[in-house]
Amino acid sequence: MKKQVLFISIILLFGLGAIAQTTIRGCDVSSYQATPNWTQAKATGITFAIAKASEGITIKDASFISNMVNGTAAGVVMGSYHFARAENNTAVAEANYFVSVAGPYIKSGNLPPALDLEDPPGGTALTSYFSSANLTAWVQSWMTTVKAATGITPLLYTSGGIANYLNSSLTAYGLWTADPDGSISAVPSKTYLGAWPAETIKQYSFTGTITGISGQVDLDVFNGTQAAFNIL
């Protein structure tokens, strides 16, 4: 009996280790995190990072290029995102500006580009500016323009409230959901997914800490296997 228990314990130990090894963790950063030491961050188990590239049609993130270059050099799989100011600009103008900034880094070997769609600074909800149909059309136009320019299908980052406001036609794009419940388990409540059956990436904390990155940082986890991540 003792041998049997020991054998089962070994199986459980190695089984749990295998599960842990398939947890693909990441973070998202902007100039608020200054100049990360990506080698140190990688050593903590960070596999990927998504860096802010642009906002609206005039703002280029000051840390974007250094994040992309240094993160890649450290072995972190990098991606880029654009903070939408949909209440101020057309989707095509914003998409073209994003590509002008991030275009050289939207390629095989990096994560797909992402549209960050959230309430604008100032306190007025984005849904106050758009009907569901019009906001869906804005997002679709941005996605179509970036895909046409780069050949790569973007992801959509948004909150549960906005995800539920958007039409189901956008589920053709992977969802990076904001669900800061602190759990690394990539299984958010359906209220965070809208019409999407599942998320591609879950942002599970707004207040994480990572060695090598100053201050608080958003933490993310990929919902899938290593093979699926490699394909992405």
N, C-alpha and C positions, 0 to 999 in steps of 0.2 A: 504493500500500500504506500509506504513512504517513497519507494522508487517511482510509483505511478504519479504521486503528487508532485515529486520533483520534476518529472518529465513534463507534466502539464504546466508547471510553473515556468519551465524553460520555454515552452511553446508560447505561453502568454507573454513572457518577457520579450522574446524576439518578435512576436506578432505586434506588440505595442510599439516596439522600436521601428518596425517597418511602416506602421501607420504614421508615426511621428516624422519619419523621413520623407513621406509623401506630402506633408503639409508645406505648401509653397507660400512663404510669407514675403510681404513687400511693404512699401511705404509710398507716400506721395509727398512731394516737396515743392517749395518755391523759394523765392529770395528771403522769405521769413526765416528759413533755416540757414541762412548765410552760406558758408562754403563747407559742406559736409566732407568728412574724411570717409570716403566710400570704401576704402580697404578695411577700416575698422567696422563699418556697418556690415559689410559682407561677412566678416568674421563672426558676427552675432547670429548669422543665419538668414540674413536678408537675401532673397533671390532676385527680386525685381524692385524697380522704383519708377514712378511716373512723375515727371518733372513739368511744372508749369512753363509753357512757352510764351503764351500771349494772352491778352485780354482785350476785348472789343476790337477796335481797328487802329489803335495807336500805341498800346502798351506791350512792350517786350520785357519779359521777366529778366532781371539783371543777372540771375544765376543760371539761366537755362543752359547756355552753351557749356559752361564749366561742369554743370551737373551731368550733362550727356557725355561729355568727353571723359571726365574723371570716373564717373560711374561705370561706363563701359570698360575703361582700362582696368578697373578693379574686379571685373568679372560679374558685375550686376547687370541684369537684363533691363534695359532702359526703355521708357516710353515717354510720350509728350502729351500734354493736354492744353486745351484752350478754354479760358473762362469766358463764357458768353455774356454779352451785354445786349441781349435780344430786345430789350425795351428801347434801345437807342439806335440800333443798326439793322441793316438787312442781313440775312443769313449768308448770302453770297459774299458780301463785303467782308464779313468776319471770317468766313472760311478761306477766302483768298489771302487775307492778312496772316492767318495762322499758317498756311502753307508757305508763305514767304519767309516766315520765321523758322518753322520747324521742318520744312520740306527735306533738307539734307539728312534728317534723322528719322524720317518715316520710310522705313525700308525693312527688308527681310533681316531677321536677327534681332530686331527691336520689337517691343510690343506695339500693337496698333495705336494710332492716334485716338484721343478721346475728347469728346465735347463735355465740358463741365457746365451743366445746366442747373442753376440754383437761383434762389431769390437774390436780387441785386442788393448792393449796399444801400442802406437808407431806410430799410424797414418795410417797404411796400412789396407784397408778395408778387412774384412773377405772374401768377395766375390772375392777378388783377389787371394786367396789361393785355392778356390774350384769352380768347376762347380756347377751348380744348382743341378744336379743329385748326385754329390759326397757329397755336403753339406747336402742334404736331407738324404742320406744314413748314414752319420755320426750322425745326430740327431736321426734317427730311431734306430740306434744301441744303442745309449745312453739310449733312452727311453725303449727299449726292455730289456736291461740289468738291469735297475733300477726296472722295473715292475716285472721281474723275481725274483729279490732278495727280493722285499718288498711286492709284491702282490697289489701294488697301482699304478694306472696310473698317470704319471707325467703331469705337465703343461709345456708349452714352453713360456718363456719370450723372446721377441725380438722386434726390431724396424720394422717400416713399410717397409723400404727398404729390409731388410732380409726376412720378411714375404712374400713379393712379389717375392723373388728370390727362395723360397722353393717350392717344388712340393706339389700338393694338397693332396697327400697321408698322410701328417702330420696333416691334419685337424681332424684326429681321436683324437688328443690331444687338450685339452683346451688351448686357447691363452691368455696370459697375455701380453697385448700390451703396448708399450711405446708411449704414445701420450700426451706429456706435454703441452696441450693447456690451462691448468688452469681451465678447466671446469669439475665439478664433474659429469656431465652427461656422463654416460657410453655409448655414441654413437659416436665412432670415425668415421672419414671419411673412406670410403672404401679403400683409398690408404694406410691406416695403417693396413689393415686386410689381404692382400693377398687373398688367396683362402678361408679363414675362413669366414663363414657367420656372425659371431659375436664374440666378445671377451668374455672371462670369467671374467677377471679382467682388468681394465684400469688403467695404471699409468699416472695420469693426471698432476703431477708436479714433477720437480726435485729439487725444491727450497722451499719446504714447511717448516712450523714450527709447532711443537707440544709441548705443555707444558710437561716437564719431559724428553724431548729428546734434547740433546745439538746440536747446529748448524742446518744446513739445512738438510731436510730429504725428501725422495721420498714419495709422497702421492698416494694412490690407492683407487679405488672404485670397489666393486663387481657388476657385471652386472646381477642382478636377485633378486628374492625374498628371504626373510628370510628362507623359506622352502628349496629353491634351495641351499642356502648357507649351511644349515645344512646337506644336502645330500653330498655336496662337502667335 
